[in-house]
Amino acid sequence: MEHFILDKYSKDERQILLKLAADSISYGLTQHKIMAVNLEEYPAKLQKQGACFVTLQMNKQLRGCIGSLKAHQPLVQDIVHNAYAAAFSDPRFRPLRDTEFPELEIHLSILNPSAPMHFGSETDLIQQLRPGIDGLILTDQGHRGTFLPSVWESLPTPELFISHLKLKAGLPQDYWSDTLLIERYTVEAIP
């Protein structure tokens, strides 16, 4: 059984990341482009490669969510890029307006590396899931989808979580295949 990772970012670092996401959106509203990041202005830990999702909410309703599943750039750059994309490029929503910005709630999910799960059946997979803890990436036959651990709040049972993840990936709810790949990851949620 894997051990749970304690929060690896300090209160100050978490505040820096939240402010950076808000600044990225604010800059996008006025300049209509992604803000440049000077890495040297940030603590060394935040300059390391990292993957994040930025989730935007208004009145407790989803307003945008974009992220990276694998670390491919410094965390501060990933935050800036994904905050901008969540506000202006999420295909499910129209671009954010400046009048909405004061009402916006910004949530960050910093991803720990994913690992493939090993299971012999859907029942076996469901028994291994940890509600509220696991984020999942489902991949099969050119289809792919992910749910962050926060999705457990609206899909609280492993059965619901898996069936809706299949739908998100473009597969039927009752789909099953021996080639199905499920990867599990955890996140540090901010705030």
CYANA upper distance limits for C-alpha pairs under 8 A (distance plus 0.5 A):
  7 ASP  CA    188 GLU  CA      6.72
  8 LYS  CA    188 GLU  CA      8.32
  9 TYR  CA     13 GLU  CA      6.21
  9 TYR  CA     14 ARG  CA      6.61
 10 SER  CA     14 ARG  CA      6.61
 11 LYS  CA     15 GLN  CA      6.75
 12 ASP  CA     16 ILE  CA      6.72
 13 GLU  CA     17 LEU  CA      6.78
 13 GLU  CA     43 PRO  CA      8.49
 13 GLU  CA     46 LEU  CA      8.22
 14 ARG  CA     18 LEU  CA      6.77
 14 ARG  CA    190 ILE  CA      7.04
 14 ARG  CA    191 PRO  CA      8.12
 15 GLN  CA     19 LYS  CA      6.53
 16 ILE  CA     20 LEU  CA      6.51
 17 LEU  CA     21 ALA  CA      6.80
 17 LEU  CA     76 VAL  CA      7.60
 17 LEU  CA     79 ILE  CA      7.72
 18 LEU  CA     22 ALA  CA      6.83
 18 LEU  CA    106 ILE  CA      7.70
 18 LEU  CA    107 HIS  CA      8.24
 18 LEU  CA    108 LEU  CA      7.84
 18 LEU  CA    190 ILE  CA      8.05
 19 LYS  CA     23 ASP  CA      6.45
 20 LEU  CA     24 SER  CA      6.58
 20 LEU  CA     76 VAL  CA      8.07
 20 LEU  CA     79 ILE  CA      7.67
 20 LEU  CA     80 VAL  CA      7.07
 21 ALA  CA     25 ILE  CA      6.95
 21 ALA  CA     54 VAL  CA      8.45
 21 ALA  CA     79 ILE  CA      6.43
 21 ALA  CA     80 VAL  CA      6.13
 21 ALA  CA     83 ALA  CA      5.83
 21 ALA  CA     84 TYR  CA      8.31
 21 ALA  CA    106 ILE  CA      8.07
 22 ALA  CA     26 SER  CA      6.62
 22 ALA  CA     83 ALA  CA      8.05
 22 ALA  CA    106 ILE  CA      7.91
 23 ASP  CA     27 TYR  CA      6.42
 24 SER  CA     28 GLY  CA      6.62
 24 SER  CA     34 ILE  CA      7.38
 24 SER  CA     35 MET  CA      6.33
 24 SER  CA     80 VAL  CA      5.85
 24 SER  CA     81 HIS  CA      8.27
 24 SER  CA     83 ALA  CA      6.83
 24 SER  CA     84 TYR  CA      6.39
 25 ILE  CA     29 LEU  CA      6.75
 25 ILE  CA     83 ALA  CA      6.72
 25 ILE  CA     84 TYR  CA      5.82
 25 ILE  CA     87 ALA  CA      7.08
 26 SER  CA     30 THR  CA      7.12
 26 SER  CA    101 PHE  CA      8.22
 27 TYR  CA     31 GLN  CA      6.16
 27 TYR  CA     32 HIS  CA      7.80
 27 TYR  CA     33 LYS  CA      7.96
 27 TYR  CA     34 ILE  CA      7.85
 27 TYR  CA     35 MET  CA      6.77
 28 GLY  CA     32 HIS  CA      5.07
 28 GLY  CA     33 LYS  CA      5.71
 28 GLY  CA     34 ILE  CA      6.53
 28 GLY  CA     35 MET  CA      7.60
 28 GLY  CA     84 TYR  CA      6.98
 29 LEU  CA     96 LEU  CA      8.35
 29 LEU  CA     97 ARG  CA      7.73
 29 LEU  CA     98 ASP  CA      6.70
 34 ILE  CA     80 VAL  CA      7.83
 34 ILE  CA     81 HIS  CA      7.16
 34 ILE  CA     84 TYR  CA      6.90
 35 MET  CA     80 VAL  CA      7.47
 37 VAL  CA     76 VAL  CA      8.04
 37 VAL  CA     77 GLN  CA      6.99
 37 VAL  CA     80 VAL  CA      8.36
 38 ASN  CA     42 TYR  CA      8.29
 39 LEU  CA     47 GLN  CA      6.65
 39 LEU  CA     76 VAL  CA      8.03
 42 TYR  CA     46 LEU  CA      6.85
 42 TYR  CA     47 GLN  CA      7.20
 42 TYR  CA     76 VAL  CA      8.49
 43 PRO  CA     47 GLN  CA      7.16
 44 ALA  CA     48 LYS  CA      7.29
 46 LEU  CA     74 PRO  CA      7.59
 46 LEU  CA     75 LEU  CA      6.19
 46 LEU  CA     76 VAL  CA      6.45
 47 GLN  CA     74 PRO  CA      5.49
 47 GLN  CA     75 LEU  CA      6.46
 47 GLN  CA     76 VAL  CA      6.76
 48 LYS  CA     73 GLN  CA      8.26
 48 LYS  CA     74 PRO  CA      5.47
 48 LYS  CA     75 LEU  CA      6.54
 49 GLN  CA     71 ALA  CA      6.05
 49 GLN  CA     72 HIS  CA      6.68
 49 GLN  CA     73 GLN  CA      5.43
 49 GLN  CA     74 PRO  CA      4.46
 49 GLN  CA     75 LEU  CA      5.75
 50 GLY  CA     70 LYS  CA      8.00
 50 GLY  CA     71 ALA  CA      4.94
 50 GLY  CA     72 HIS  CA      7.36
 50 GLY  CA     73 GLN  CA      6.94
 50 GLY  CA     74 PRO  CA      6.27
 50 GLY  CA     75 LEU  CA      4.80
 50 GLY  CA     78 ASP  CA      7.58
 50 GLY  CA    110 ILE  CA      7.86
 50 GLY  CA    111 LEU  CA      7.92
 51 ALA  CA     67 GLY  CA      7.91
 51 ALA  CA     68 SER  CA      5.73
 51 ALA  CA     69 LEU  CA      6.55
 51 ALA  CA     70 LYS  CA      5.97
 51 ALA  CA     71 ALA  CA      4.84
 51 ALA  CA     72 HIS  CA      7.66
 51 ALA  CA     73 GLN  CA      8.30
 51 ALA  CA     75 LEU  CA      6.83
 51 ALA  CA     78 ASP  CA      6.97
 51 ALA  CA    110 ILE  CA      6.53
 51 ALA  CA    111 LEU  CA      6.02
 51 ALA  CA    112 ASN  CA      8.29
 52 CYS  CA     67 GLY  CA      5.99
 52 CYS  CA     68 SER  CA      6.04
 52 CYS  CA     69 LEU  CA      7.69
 52 CYS  CA     75 LEU  CA      7.94
 52 CYS  CA     78 ASP  CA      7.05
 52 CYS  CA     79 ILE  CA      7.04
 52 CYS  CA     82 ASN  CA      8.14
 52 CYS  CA    108 LEU  CA      7.31
 52 CYS  CA    109 SER  CA      5.91
 52 CYS  CA    110 ILE  CA      4.90
 52 CYS  CA    111 LEU  CA      6.07
 53 PHE  CA     65 CYS  CA      7.30
 53 PHE  CA     66 ILE  CA      6.09
 53 PHE  CA     67 GLY  CA      4.24
 53 PHE  CA     68 SER  CA      6.64
 53 PHE  CA     79 ILE  CA      8.19
 53 PHE  CA     82 ASN  CA      7.14
 53 PHE  CA    108 LEU  CA      6.39
 53 PHE  CA    109 SER  CA      5.64
 53 PHE  CA    110 ILE  CA      7.16
 53 PHE  CA    111 LEU  CA      8.26
 54 VAL  CA     64 GLY  CA      8.47
 54 VAL  CA     65 CYS  CA      6.07
 54 VAL  CA     66 ILE  CA      6.20
 54 VAL  CA     67 GLY  CA      6.55
 54 VAL  CA     79 ILE  CA      7.61
 54 VAL  CA     82 ASN  CA      6.37
 54 VAL  CA     83 ALA  CA      6.01
 54 VAL  CA     86 ALA  CA      7.03
 54 VAL  CA    106 ILE  CA      7.54
 54 VAL  CA    107 HIS  CA      6.41
 54 VAL  CA    108 LEU  CA      5.34
 54 VAL  CA    109 SER  CA      7.05
 55 THR  CA     62 LEU  CA      7.96
 55 THR  CA     63 ARG  CA      8.11
 55 THR  CA     64 GLY  CA      6.31
 55 THR  CA     65 CYS  CA      4.77
 55 THR  CA     66 ILE  CA      7.30
 55 THR  CA     83 ALA  CA      8.40
 55 THR  CA     86 ALA  CA      7.39
 55 THR  CA    106 ILE  CA      6.53
 55 THR  CA    107 HIS  CA      5.58
 55 THR  CA    108 LEU  CA      6.81
 55 THR  CA    109 SER  CA      8.47
 56 LEU  CA     62 LEU  CA      6.63
 56 LEU  CA     63 ARG  CA      5.62
 56 LEU  CA     64 GLY  CA      5.49
 56 LEU  CA     65 CYS  CA      6.62
 56 LEU  CA     86 ALA  CA      7.43
 56 LEU  CA     87 ALA  CA      7.87
 56 LEU  CA    104 LEU  CA      7.05
 56 LEU  CA    105 GLU  CA      6.18
 56 LEU  CA    106 ILE  CA      5.43
 56 LEU  CA    107 HIS  CA      6.84
 57 GLN  CA     61 GLN  CA      5.69
 57 GLN  CA     62 LEU  CA      5.06
 57 GLN  CA     63 ARG  CA      5.32
 57 GLN  CA     64 GLY  CA      7.50
 57 GLN  CA    104 LEU  CA      6.36
 57 GLN  CA    105 GLU  CA      5.55
 57 GLN  CA    106 ILE  CA      7.15
 58 MET  CA     62 LEU  CA      7.08
 58 MET  CA     63 ARG  CA      6.66
 58 MET  CA    103 GLU  CA      6.54
 58 MET  CA    104 LEU  CA      5.72
 58 MET  CA    105 GLU  CA      6.69
 59 ASN  CA    103 GLU  CA      8.11
 63 ARG  CA     86 ALA  CA      8.48
 63 ARG  CA     87 ALA  CA      8.20
 63 ARG  CA     93 PHE  CA      7.32
 64 GLY  CA     86 ALA  CA      5.22
 64 GLY  CA     87 ALA  CA      6.54
 64 GLY  CA     90 ASP  CA      6.29
 64 GLY  CA     92 ARG  CA      8.03
 64 GLY  CA     93 PHE  CA      7.26
 65 CYS  CA     86 ALA  CA      5.42
 65 CYS  CA     90 ASP  CA      7.21
 66 ILE  CA     82 ASN  CA      6.08
 66 ILE  CA     83 ALA  CA      7.91
 66 ILE  CA     85 ALA  CA      6.75
 66 ILE  CA     86 ALA  CA      5.43
 66 ILE  CA     90 ASP  CA      7.23
 67 GLY  CA     82 ASN  CA      6.02
 68 SER  CA     78 ASP  CA      8.10
 68 SER  CA     82 ASN  CA      8.25
 69 LEU  CA    111 LEU  CA      7.78
 70 LYS  CA    113 PRO  CA      7.59
 71 ALA  CA     75 LEU  CA      8.35
 73 GLN  CA     77 GLN  CA      7.03
 73 GLN  CA     78 ASP  CA      6.82
 74 PRO  CA     78 ASP  CA      6.83
 75 LEU  CA     79 ILE  CA      6.64
 76 VAL  CA     80 VAL  CA      6.83
 77 GLN  CA     81 HIS  CA      6.55
 78 ASP  CA     82 ASN  CA      6.43
 79 ILE  CA     83 ALA  CA      6.37
 80 VAL  CA     84 TYR  CA      6.71
 81 HIS  CA     85 ALA  CA      6.68
 82 ASN  CA     86 ALA  CA      6.38
 83 ALA  CA     87 ALA  CA      6.76
 84 TYR  CA     88 PHE  CA      6.55
 84 TYR  CA     89 SER  CA      8.06
 85 ALA  CA     89 SER  CA      5.15
 85 ALA  CA     90 ASP  CA      6.79
 86 ALA  CA     90 ASP  CA      5.82
 87 ALA  CA     95 PRO  CA      6.56
 87 ALA  CA     96 LEU  CA      5.83
 88 PHE  CA     94 ARG  CA      7.68
 88 PHE  CA     95 PRO  CA      4.69
 88 PHE  CA     96 LEU  CA      6.26
 89 SER  CA     93 PHE  CA      8.37
 89 SER  CA     94 ARG  CA      8.40
 89 SER  CA     95 PRO  CA      7.02
 90 ASP  CA     94 ARG  CA      8.14
 90 ASP  CA     95 PRO  CA      8.22
 96 LEU  CA    100 GLU  CA      7.17
 96 LEU  CA    101 PHE  CA      7.95
 97 ARG  CA    101 PHE  CA      7.34
 98 ASP  CA    102 PRO  CA      8.50
100 GLU  CA    104 LEU  CA      6.97
107 HIS  CA    189 ALA  CA      7.74
107 HIS  CA    190 ILE  CA      6.25
107 HIS  CA    191 PRO  CA      6.60
108 LEU  CA    189 ALA  CA      6.25
108 LEU  CA    190 ILE  CA      5.40
108 LEU  CA    191 PRO  CA      7.48
109 SER  CA    187 VAL  CA      6.12
109 SER  CA    188 GLU  CA      6.11
109 SER  CA    189 ALA  CA      5.07
109 SER  CA    190 ILE  CA      6.76
110 ILE  CA    187 VAL  CA      5.72
110 ILE  CA    188 GLU  CA      5.57
110 ILE  CA    189 ALA  CA      6.94
110 ILE  CA    190 ILE  CA      8.41
111 LEU  CA    185 TYR  CA      7.42
111 LEU  CA    186 THR  CA      6.61
111 LEU  CA    187 VAL  CA      4.94
111 LEU  CA    188 GLU  CA      7.10
112 ASN  CA    185 TYR  CA      6.54
112 ASN  CA    186 THR  CA      6.04
112 ASN  CA    187 VAL  CA      6.16
112 ASN  CA    188 GLU  CA      8.25
113 PRO  CA    185 TYR  CA      6.65
113 PRO  CA    186 THR  CA      8.25
114 SER  CA    183 GLU  CA      6.37
114 SER  CA    184 ARG  CA      5.78
114 SER  CA    185 TYR  CA      4.88
114 SER  CA    186 THR  CA      8.11
115 ALA  CA    183 GLU  CA      5.69
115 ALA  CA    184 ARG  CA      5.93
115 ALA  CA    185 TYR  CA      7.09
116 PRO  CA    181 LEU  CA      7.66
116 PRO  CA    182 ILE  CA      6.37
116 PRO  CA    183 GLU  CA      4.61
116 PRO  CA    184 ARG  CA      6.74
117 MET  CA    125 LEU  CA      8.47
117 MET  CA    181 LEU  CA      8.17
117 MET  CA    182 ILE  CA      6.22
117 MET  CA    183 GLU  CA      6.04
117 MET  CA    184 ARG  CA      7.00
118 HIS  CA    125 LEU  CA      8.23
119 PHE  CA    124 ASP  CA      6.08
119 PHE  CA    125 LEU  CA      5.90
120 GLY  CA    124 ASP  CA      6.54
120 GLY  CA    125 LEU  CA      7.94
121 SER  CA    125 LEU  CA      6.77
122 GLU  CA    126 ILE  CA      6.59
122 GLU  CA    176 TRP  CA      7.98
123 THR  CA    127 GLN  CA      6.72
124 ASP  CA    128 GLN  CA      7.05
125 LEU  CA    129 LEU  CA      7.17
126 ILE  CA    158 PRO  CA      6.11
126 ILE  CA    159 GLU  CA      7.11
126 ILE  CA    162 ILE  CA      8.28
127 GLN  CA    158 PRO  CA      8.41
129 LEU  CA    134 ASP  CA      7.30
129 LEU  CA    158 PRO  CA      6.98
130 ARG  CA    134 ASP  CA      6.10
131 PRO  CA    149 PRO  CA      8.16
131 PRO  CA    152 TRP  CA      6.67
131 PRO  CA    156 PRO  CA      7.28
131 PRO  CA    157 THR  CA      7.50
131 PRO  CA    158 PRO  CA      7.25
132 GLY  CA    149 PRO  CA      5.95
132 GLY  CA    150 SER  CA      7.14
132 GLY  CA    151 VAL  CA      8.46
132 GLY  CA    152 TRP  CA      5.87
132 GLY  CA    153 GLU  CA      7.82
132 GLY  CA    156 PRO  CA      8.38
133 ILE  CA    149 PRO  CA      6.01
133 ILE  CA    186 THR  CA      6.70
133 ILE  CA    187 VAL  CA      8.46
134 ASP  CA    148 LEU  CA      7.92
134 ASP  CA    149 PRO  CA      5.72
134 ASP  CA    184 ARG  CA      6.60
134 ASP  CA    185 TYR  CA      6.29
134 ASP  CA    186 THR  CA      5.94
135 GLY  CA    146 THR  CA      7.76
135 GLY  CA    147 PHE  CA      6.08
135 GLY  CA    148 LEU  CA      4.98
135 GLY  CA    149 PRO  CA      4.98
135 GLY  CA    184 ARG  CA      6.18
135 GLY  CA    185 TYR  CA      5.56
135 GLY  CA    186 THR  CA      6.30
135 GLY  CA    187 VAL  CA      8.15
136 LEU  CA    146 THR  CA      5.97
136 LEU  CA    147 PHE  CA      6.07
136 LEU  CA    148 LEU  CA      7.31
136 LEU  CA    149 PRO  CA      8.36
136 LEU  CA    182 ILE  CA      7.08
136 LEU  CA    183 GLU  CA      6.10
136 LEU  CA    184 ARG  CA      5.23
136 LEU  CA    185 TYR  CA      6.81
137 ILE  CA    144 ARG  CA      7.65
137 ILE  CA    145 GLY  CA      6.27
137 ILE  CA    146 THR  CA      4.85
137 ILE  CA    147 PHE  CA      7.36
137 ILE  CA    181 LEU  CA      8.47
137 ILE  CA    182 ILE  CA      6.09
137 ILE  CA    183 GLU  CA      5.54
137 ILE  CA    184 ARG  CA      7.04
138 LEU  CA    143 HIS  CA      8.37
138 LEU  CA    144 ARG  CA      5.98
138 LEU  CA    145 GLY  CA      5.85
138 LEU  CA    146 THR  CA      6.72
138 LEU  CA    165 LEU  CA      7.79
138 LEU  CA    166 LYS  CA      7.86
138 LEU  CA    169 ALA  CA      7.74
138 LEU  CA    180 LEU  CA      7.74
138 LEU  CA    181 LEU  CA      6.34
138 LEU  CA    182 ILE  CA      5.24
138 LEU  CA    183 GLU  CA      7.17
139 THR  CA    143 HIS  CA      6.09
139 THR  CA    144 ARG  CA      4.93
139 THR  CA    145 GLY  CA      7.29
139 THR  CA    169 ALA  CA      8.25
139 THR  CA    180 LEU  CA      6.65
139 THR  CA    181 LEU  CA      5.66
139 THR  CA    182 ILE  CA      7.02
140 ASP  CA    144 ARG  CA      7.13
140 ASP  CA    179 THR  CA      6.90
140 ASP  CA    180 LEU  CA      5.50
140 ASP  CA    181 LEU  CA      6.76
141 GLN  CA    179 THR  CA      8.43
143 HIS  CA    169 ALA  CA      5.94
143 HIS  CA    170 GLY  CA      6.88
143 HIS  CA    171 LEU  CA      7.88
144 ARG  CA    169 ALA  CA      5.25
144 ARG  CA    170 GLY  CA      8.18
145 GLY  CA    165 LEU  CA      6.87
145 GLY  CA    166 LYS  CA      7.80
145 GLY  CA    168 LYS  CA      6.25
145 GLY  CA    169 ALA  CA      4.78
146 THR  CA    165 LEU  CA      7.17
146 THR  CA    168 LYS  CA      8.23
146 THR  CA    169 ALA  CA      8.18
147 PHE  CA    151 VAL  CA      6.66
147 PHE  CA    165 LEU  CA      7.18
148 LEU  CA    187 VAL  CA      8.48
149 PRO  CA    186 THR  CA      7.65
149 PRO  CA    187 VAL  CA      7.87
151 VAL  CA    155 LEU  CA      6.65
151 VAL  CA    156 PRO  CA      8.48
151 VAL  CA    161 PHE  CA      8.37
152 TRP  CA    156 PRO  CA      5.21
152 TRP  CA    157 THR  CA      7.90
152 TRP  CA    161 PHE  CA      7.44
155 LEU  CA    160 LEU  CA      6.15
155 LEU  CA    161 PHE  CA      5.88
156 PRO  CA    160 LEU  CA      7.54
156 PRO  CA    161 PHE  CA      7.46
157 THR  CA    161 PHE  CA      6.62
158 PRO  CA    162 ILE  CA      6.59
159 GLU  CA    163 SER  CA      6.64
160 LEU  CA    164 HIS  CA      6.50
161 PHE  CA    165 LEU  CA      6.58
162 ILE  CA    166 LYS  CA      6.74
163 SER  CA    167 LEU  CA      7.04
163 SER  CA    173 GLN  CA      5.19
163 SER  CA    174 ASP  CA      7.43
164 HIS  CA    168 LYS  CA      6.68
164 HIS  CA    173 GLN  CA      7.16
165 LEU  CA    169 ALA  CA      6.74
166 LYS  CA    170 GLY  CA      6.92
166 LYS  CA    171 LEU  CA      5.58
166 LYS  CA    172 PRO  CA      6.83
166 LYS  CA    173 GLN  CA      6.20
166 LYS  CA    175 TYR  CA      7.80
167 LEU  CA    171 LEU  CA      5.58
167 LEU  CA    172 PRO  CA      6.29
167 LEU  CA    173 GLN  CA      6.32
171 LEU  CA    175 TYR  CA      6.90
176 TRP  CA    180 LEU  CA      7.69
